[in-house]
Amino acid sequence: MPSSYAKELEVAQLAVQRAAILTKRVFHNSAKGTVSKDDASPVTVGDFGAQALIIAALQANFPDDEIVAEEESDTLRSNAALRDQIWDLVRTTALDDAAAEALLGGAVKDADAMLDLIGRGNSRGGAAGRIWAIDPIDGTKGFLRGGQYAVCLALMVDGDVKVGVLGCPNLPVDDAAPLTADIGTDQTDEGSSRGVIFSAVQGQGASSRPLGTGALAEGKRIAMKPITEMAAASFCESVEAGHSNQGESAQIAQKLGITRPSVRMDSQAKYGSIARGAGDIYLRLPTSKTYQEKIWDHAAGDLIVREAGGQVTDTTGSRLDFSVGRTLAANRGVIAAPAVVHGQVLKAVQEVLGLASS
């Protein structure tokens, strides 16, 4: 493989894999502790623990890089019981391959070090330098219901996404497995048939590999599925109506002649699913004039889809701009589709949303 970003990719993949071990432990633990958060979405102990492990790996290998991450450590500093619960998970989670674990810097020193690591994700982002974006559990509600969630990590250099990794513990390993209506709920991560890592480096294509517990499994290239007949296409959208306007999505599907019902699932697992051809189109339509998407919710998936032969824009047709801070302040909504039909999908979206030029 070309040397460009080879170390960053390897560290990111192993860091996501180690963090996913922790999230799976949390899910199967009867105490799925949650705390409230300003934006009213639930936060699990897995969020904090996974973020600590990922930042530990980044600090061990790229100590000068900035980090934009979702969770803050303030809550844990004032909640000793929750802090101790998370520390117990962090200190006992490791890859079962010694060389891989060593590459990530090994174990976190103590609970105070864990809190410091979680707090390092406070970069304001921007257009200069190397900045990692982390969503330790993207799709928290999907995680809690046993549906789809993703451990997400991306490296941006001068505002441009260079490396993207998604760990999806509840997606099928089989890239050819079609999306089913029940993919968003009651999925199991047990056995060898589920759990996949999607990854990409700018200009080097996208790949998938089984999500393991030690050294990285062998990967294979993935590509979006050619759409020969729009009526047979499938599109993905969020489970939560508050995340995307589902009524407008239905109108867009009708305008495109798509007859299959949409597949609803949480998280950037949607990006990974269409990147490998299990689905075709991902729509995230604005539900509020003021809401700004967070960069950690899209950076990895955006690169993976584009490297798999897709195009990702907002509803105006502009590329997603990760250079303006912690949010996609310059964008409205997300449209991801195979490059050859993206313009057709964009046109339908703009007509339904009243954005089309007369």
Rosetta blueprint (number, residue, H / E / L):
1 M L
2 P L
3 S L
4 S L
5 Y L
6 A H
7 K H
8 E H
9 L H
10 E H
11 V H
12 A H
13 Q H
14 L H
15 A H
16 V H
17 Q H
18 R H
19 A H
20 A H
21 I H
22 L H
23 T H
24 K H
25 R H
26 V H
27 F H
28 H H
29 N L
30 S L
31 A L
32 K L
33 G L
34 T E
35 V E
36 S L
37 K L
38 D L
39 D L
40 A L
41 S L
42 P L
43 V E
44 T E
45 V H
46 G H
47 D H
48 F H
49 G H
50 A H
51 Q H
52 A H
53 L H
54 I H
55 I H
56 A H
57 A H
58 L H
59 Q H
60 A H
61 N H
62 F L
63 P L
64 D L
65 D L
66 E E
67 I E
68 V E
69 A E
70 E L
71 E L
72 E L
73 S L
74 D H
75 T H
76 L H
77 R H
78 S L
79 N L
80 A H
81 A H
82 L H
83 R H
84 D H
85 Q H
86 I H
87 W H
88 D H
89 L H
90 V H
91 R H
92 T L
93 T L
94 A L
95 L L
96 D L
97 D L
98 A H
99 A H
100 A H
101 E H
102 A H
103 L H
104 L L
105 G L
106 G L
107 A L
108 V L
109 K L
110 D L
111 A H
112 D H
113 A H
114 M H
115 L H
116 D H
117 L H
118 I H
119 G H
120 R L
121 G L
122 N E
123 S L
124 R L
125 G L
126 G L
127 A L
128 A L
129 G L
130 R E
131 I E
132 W E
133 A E
134 I E
135 D E
136 P E
137 I E
138 D E
139 G L
140 T H
141 K H
142 G H
143 F H
144 L H
145 R L
146 G L
147 G L
148 Q L
149 Y L
150 A E
151 V E
152 C E
153 L E
154 A E
155 L E
156 M E
157 V E
158 D L
159 G L
160 D E
161 V E
162 K E
163 V E
164 G E
165 V E
166 L E
167 G E
168 C E
169 P E
170 N E
171 L E
172 P E
173 V L
174 D L
175 D L
176 A L
177 A L
178 P L
179 L L
180 T L
181 A L
182 D L
183 I L
184 G L
185 T L
186 D L
187 Q L
188 T L
189 D L
190 E L
191 G L
192 S L
193 S L
194 R E
195 G E
196 V E
197 I E
198 F E
199 S E
200 A E
201 V E
202 Q L
203 G L
204 Q L
205 G L
206 A E
207 S E
208 S E
209 R E
210 P E
211 L L
212 G L
213 T L
214 G L
215 A L
216 L L
217 A L
218 E L
219 G L
220 K E
221 R E
222 I E
223 A L
224 M L
225 K L
226 P L
227 I L
228 T L
229 E L
230 M H
231 A H
232 A H
233 A L
234 S L
235 F E
236 C E
237 E E
238 S L
239 V L
240 E L
241 A L
242 G L
243 H L
244 S L
245 N L
246 Q H
247 G H
248 E H
249 S H
250 A H
251 Q H
252 I H
253 A H
254 Q H
255 K H
256 L H
257 G L
258 I L
259 T L
260 R L
261 P L
262 S L
263 V E
264 R E
265 M L
266 D L
267 S L
268 Q L
269 A H
270 K H
271 Y H
272 G H
273 S H
274 I H
275 A H
276 R L
277 G L
278 A L
279 G L
280 D L
281 I E
282 Y E
283 L E
284 R E
285 L L
286 P L
287 T L
288 S L
289 K L
290 T L
291 Y L
292 Q L
293 E L
294 K E
295 I H
296 W H
297 D H
298 H L
299 A H
300 A H
301 G H
302 D H
303 L H
304 I H
305 V H
306 R H
307 E H
308 A L
309 G L
310 G E
311 Q E
312 V E
313 T E
314 D L
315 T L
316 T L
317 G L
318 S L
319 R E
320 L L
321 D L
322 F L
323 S L
324 V L
325 G L
326 R L
327 T E
328 L L
329 A L
330 A L
331 N L
332 R L
333 G L
334 V E
335 I E
336 A E
337 A E
338 P E
339 A H
340 V H
341 V H
342 H H
343 G H
344 Q H
345 V H
346 L H
347 K H
348 A H
349 V H
350 Q H
351 E H
352 V H
353 L H
354 G L
355 L L
356 A L
357 S L
358 S L
